[in-house]
Amino acid sequence: MRASDKVRSPCVSVCALDENDVCIGCHRTGDEILRWTQMTNDERRDVLRKVAKREEKVAL
């Protein structure tokens, strides 16, 4: 797999976990951040769907 085919990290370099263990910058959990490099593209896409839902809740 080429590097350009990998699902990219949503990291925005604002790294701090809130009281729910969710990063205030990228909205991933601490566990999702730690495991990101070992995840398959399908797993990463699943995390990105969860991130989108978390972002919606913050925007409300």
PyRosetta script that sets phi, psi and omega in degrees:
from pyrosetta import init, pose_from_sequence

init()
pose = pose_from_sequence("MRASDKVRSPCVSVCALDENDVCIGCHRTGDEILRWTQMTNDERRDVLRKVAKREEKVAL")
pose.set_psi(1, 133.1)
pose.set_omega(1, 177.5)
pose.set_phi(2, -76.5)
pose.set_psi(2, 152.9)
pose.set_omega(2, 178.6)
pose.set_phi(3, -59.3)
pose.set_psi(3, -32.7)
pose.set_omega(3, -178.6)
pose.set_phi(4, -70.9)
pose.set_psi(4, -15.3)
pose.set_omega(4, 179.2)
pose.set_phi(5, -86.6)
pose.set_psi(5, -13.6)
pose.set_omega(5, -177.9)
pose.set_phi(6, -72.9)
pose.set_psi(6, 145.1)
pose.set_omega(6, 174.3)
pose.set_phi(7, -72.9)
pose.set_psi(7, 124.6)
pose.set_omega(7, -174.7)
pose.set_phi(8, -79.0)
pose.set_psi(8, 151.4)
pose.set_omega(8, 178.5)
pose.set_phi(9, -67.9)
pose.set_psi(9, 143.4)
pose.set_omega(9, 177.0)
pose.set_phi(10, -83.9)
pose.set_psi(10, 8.6)
pose.set_omega(10, -177.4)
pose.set_phi(11, -56.4)
pose.set_psi(11, 133.7)
pose.set_omega(11, 177.3)
pose.set_phi(12, -119.4)
pose.set_psi(12, 17.7)
pose.set_omega(12, 178.1)
pose.set_phi(13, 60.1)
pose.set_psi(13, 31.1)
pose.set_omega(13, 171.4)
pose.set_phi(14, -120.2)
pose.set_psi(14, 85.0)
pose.set_omega(14, -167.0)
pose.set_phi(15, -103.9)
pose.set_psi(15, 103.2)
pose.set_omega(15, 174.8)
pose.set_phi(16, -158.6)
pose.set_psi(16, 130.0)
pose.set_omega(16, 179.8)
pose.set_phi(17, -88.5)
pose.set_psi(17, 138.0)
pose.set_omega(17, 177.4)
pose.set_phi(18, -85.1)
pose.set_psi(18, -172.9)
pose.set_omega(18, -177.6)
pose.set_phi(19, -65.5)
pose.set_psi(19, -14.3)
pose.set_omega(19, 177.8)
pose.set_phi(20, -100.4)
pose.set_psi(20, 11.6)
pose.set_omega(20, -179.0)
pose.set_phi(21, 65.4)
pose.set_psi(21, 32.7)
pose.set_omega(21, 178.0)
pose.set_phi(22, -116.0)
pose.set_psi(22, 131.7)
pose.set_omega(22, 179.9)
pose.set_phi(23, -66.2)
pose.set_psi(23, 132.8)
pose.set_omega(23, 179.9)
pose.set_phi(24, -74.2)
pose.set_psi(24, -14.4)
pose.set_omega(24, 179.4)
pose.set_phi(25, -90.8)
pose.set_psi(25, -53.9)
pose.set_omega(25, -174.6)
pose.set_phi(26, -105.8)
pose.set_psi(26, -8.3)
pose.set_omega(26, 177.7)
pose.set_phi(27, 67.2)
pose.set_psi(27, 21.1)
pose.set_omega(27, 171.9)
pose.set_phi(28, -93.6)
pose.set_psi(28, 154.8)
pose.set_omega(28, 174.5)
pose.set_phi(29, -76.2)
pose.set_psi(29, 164.0)
pose.set_omega(29, 177.1)
pose.set_phi(30, -57.0)
pose.set_psi(30, -41.5)
pose.set_omega(30, 178.7)
pose.set_phi(31, -63.9)
pose.set_psi(31, -42.4)
pose.set_omega(31, 179.5)
pose.set_phi(32, -63.3)
pose.set_psi(32, -38.1)
pose.set_omega(32, 178.4)
pose.set_phi(33, -64.8)
pose.set_psi(33, -47.6)
pose.set_omega(33, -178.6)
pose.set_phi(34, -62.7)
pose.set_psi(34, -37.8)
pose.set_omega(34, -175.6)
pose.set_phi(35, -87.9)
pose.set_psi(35, -8.4)
pose.set_omega(35, -171.7)
pose.set_phi(36, -49.7)
pose.set_psi(36, -46.4)
pose.set_omega(36, -175.2)
pose.set_phi(37, -69.2)
pose.set_psi(37, -19.6)
pose.set_omega(37, 178.6)
pose.set_phi(38, -96.0)
pose.set_psi(38, -6.7)
pose.set_omega(38, -177.1)
pose.set_phi(39, -76.2)
pose.set_psi(39, 150.6)
pose.set_omega(39, 171.4)
pose.set_phi(40, -77.1)
pose.set_psi(40, 167.5)
pose.set_omega(40, 176.8)
pose.set_phi(41, -60.9)
pose.set_psi(41, -37.1)
pose.set_omega(41, 177.9)
pose.set_phi(42, -63.9)
pose.set_psi(42, -42.3)
pose.set_omega(42, 177.2)
pose.set_phi(43, -63.5)
pose.set_psi(43, -40.4)
pose.set_omega(43, 178.7)
pose.set_phi(44, -63.7)
pose.set_psi(44, -41.8)
pose.set_omega(44, 178.1)
pose.set_phi(45, -62.4)
pose.set_psi(45, -38.0)
pose.set_omega(45, 177.1)
pose.set_phi(46, -62.2)
pose.set_psi(46, -44.1)
pose.set_omega(46, 177.6)
pose.set_phi(47, -61.9)
pose.set_psi(47, -41.7)
pose.set_omega(47, -179.4)
pose.set_phi(48, -64.6)
pose.set_psi(48, -33.3)
pose.set_omega(48, 174.5)
pose.set_phi(49, -65.2)
pose.set_psi(49, -42.1)
pose.set_omega(49, 177.3)
pose.set_phi(50, -64.5)
pose.set_psi(50, -40.6)
pose.set_omega(50, 177.7)
pose.set_phi(51, -59.0)
pose.set_psi(51, -44.2)
pose.set_omega(51, 179.9)
pose.set_phi(52, -59.8)
pose.set_psi(52, -41.0)
pose.set_omega(52, 178.3)
pose.set_phi(53, -66.3)
pose.set_psi(53, -40.5)
pose.set_omega(53, 178.1)
pose.set_phi(54, -64.4)
pose.set_psi(54, -39.9)
pose.set_omega(54, 179.0)
pose.set_phi(55, -63.3)
pose.set_psi(55, -38.6)
pose.set_omega(55, 178.3)
pose.set_phi(56, -60.0)
pose.set_psi(56, -42.3)
pose.set_omega(56, -179.1)
pose.set_phi(57, -64.1)
pose.set_psi(57, -37.7)
pose.set_omega(57, 179.6)
pose.set_phi(58, -68.6)
pose.set_psi(58, -36.0)
pose.set_omega(58, -176.6)
pose.set_phi(59, -71.4)
pose.set_psi(59, -19.1)
pose.set_omega(59, -178.4)
pose.set_phi(60, -73.5)
pose.dump_pdb("model.pdb")
